[in-house]
Amino acid sequence: MFYCPYARRINNYYRANQMNSSIRVFHAAPNAPAVDVYANGKLIVKNISYTELSQYISVAPGSYNIMVYPSGQMTNPVINTDLNIPANTVFNVAVIGTLPDISLYPIQEPTTAQNFGRPCIRFVHLSPNAPAVDIKLSDGTKVFTDVGYKDITDYACVPTGTYTFTVSLAGRDNVVLTVPNVKLDPNNYYTLYAVGLVGKSPVLEVMLVPEPRY
């Protein structure tokens, strides 16, 4: 049986700054310990655990060497890579995969608020051993189809309300995961993230992550 606590305590701090870009870090590697994240040798995120998101961090655009260590260590990084941040962008930088093969996966977020009068939601598949899936409403209406690992869908803007989403194997009707009580407010962006492992621990789940813009 799958466990699906979609809500998480998330710090939604975001400050618009035309001169800078912003990033936050999302620990989505299911078998990795808590980690510290360094950018060009400077500690930017400390002791972030699986399924946690950092605050937004304002950064100058440019290229950064990112090193990720098990929390409290500064030898033998589990990730050592370069990350380019363009001007005036916002990224959720996810730590993905399973040890020993984990990596950074930058996921771009909107930079400005929208005034469509509706919430907009997308789906990002970060479960390393899960097959492609379809995301539907509880009445069977398809929202996203055939979403594979590391796929990022476009946003779908839907009427304001509280929804139940279901996850099924791509092209099939059997529901493998239910995501209830997803409250979507107007003029807001949200991402549903699939994380965890199929048939192993930590189990597959879907998280709702707001992307507040002001």
Protein Blocks (a to p, Z undefined) as FASTA:
>chain_A
ZZddfbccddfbdcddfkbccdddddfbfkbccddddeehiafbghiaehiacdddddde
dddddddddehiaghifbdcdddddehiacddddedjdfbdcdddddddfbdcfehpacd
ddddfbfkbccdddddfkopafbghiaehiacddddddedddddddddehiabdfbdceh
iacdehiacddddedjehiacdddddddddddZZ
